[in-house]
């Protein structure tokens, strides 16, 4: 009898016993690996089974968001000419990197919302949902690597040695996006406003971040780019892949460390909020 | 070992909010309170809130099955969700020992596009089973669910019965210490329900089970004890047959009467009256109908008829008596004895009528008498129950063969 695990539910705040909470979080993370993998396999194999273009849909968003700018630039309607590599390559690589961030930002809320019927009926380690969301983001990026290779070959860009650090750059962007996504998830489960606002906000944010243009030298745009935590992540990641020397390394390290630490906070919030959310979203 | 308490619920309460917008906002506030380390949400009811579960306590031991019954909205599912750790109680404490299995939703996580086999692995993982364990059980699962070769077809091509069978097979394959069952047998055909009952009884030998259902015969069959919830509070806890009676009584309080009773009579009858019948009748007691008829002429060939209706207005039984002496002229008082009513416990309406030789109704008292039958076996499914009285063991087991041959 004594060897049976005992589970206790009380109204007490889980933060009152941080050691227990930490142990439970780690335990659930370990327990959720297999489920996360199953959910990931389920979602990926089901996602494109009913589609003609299939995995091509993974390439479409970054291509489509870069094409108008490439068009405007070649027609001289928008002048962006101080890029270190041809503008077409610069723009497509920029939007592909950016897409990793956007995917990571959208993934938690999307996955958790889709799992709603399951969440309100079955006590599963909810970390599994986050992990499978993360795996989906990873898969999307791996597939898009093919697009990057084609672009590099097309424009005859030979990646420098720092290209080996490129996955690290993507990881940072994904961590940052995922952090925002995890923080938005509890609120997003309660209020659909979040889900309406996110696409609008991310498009706007892309235009405020040096994705399709280099960091401006002066003016308001310069100040905004300086304050924007996404600037070093995007710039450093692209520079590592394409030119080698980069200027924003310090910013990159600071943002990455902060995002990683805050992700832990986001995870605690997610866990603490879950029972309250399930009680409110009902069946 | 068999005595250990696996489920211990102490003064547990949970509140909900009637207004959606406010409910969502309370959800945000409760989360923030938890994050600030303040305990739980406010103990008192806020605007538009009510106690969905209020001060409920009970224990379930290994090998025991507790029937949890109550009308819709009594708090049964909310209570199960708290036991399952899906939602937090606002007061009280819940202690669960051992591996928990809950059948609150069968087939949760089924993806319609994936095959049955793929879904078994996903569903099993959702319920906390490892791949190895599912590998070991997959044939048994397919076999139990009677899916056969369809296991590799997409689940969207399954009938709803097939999906339920597969869900049940996966969920019960894990042999938990604590099993929560919420209305799981309401679907599926009879043959499969019987199979499910057997599987539940088997699991139950080594587990503590809570069984939620509106199907009283099933509750009577499976549960040792019953907890009746009413508006979130414990209305009754104890013996299953008494629990079911308490539940039926709760239902009847609000049962609507199908028709308003009335009395009519036609010439030559001047009046037709039936005295009140004792409202509560223990199963197995006879009834005497006290009747007064005032007729202008002598009626030689009259038949008396009694009809029984259940509260749903369905005609379930009748009986006819003839009077060789005839009645009238003038006032005639008669006693008509009806033997033990073979009705299952519950509330019924009675109609009485007098017809002449041609079968024409002369007097008619429609559903103006109400009776409540108590007792009998709560597991009876039909409105009618046979008066099964005794079951005695006799010594001469050997002479059974001889008795068989004698036939």
Interface residues (C-beta under 8 A of the other chain):
Chain A: X1 X4 X5 X6 X7 X8 X9 X10 X11 X12 X13 X14 X15 X16 X31 X34 X35 X38 X39 X42 X45 X46 X49 X50 X115 X117 X118 X119 X120 X121 X122 X123 X124 X186 X187 X190 X191 X268 X269 X272 X273 X275 X276 X277 X278 X279 X280
Chain B: X1 X4 X6 X14 X16 X23 X24 X26 X27 X28 X30 X31 X33 X34 X35 X36 X37 X38 X39 X40 X41 X81 X82 X83 X84 X85 X86 X87 X88 X89 X90 X91 X92 X93 X94 X95 X96 X97 X98 X99 X100 X102 X104 X105 X108 X109 X111 X113 X114 X118 X121 X122 X125 X126 X127 X128 X130 X131 X177
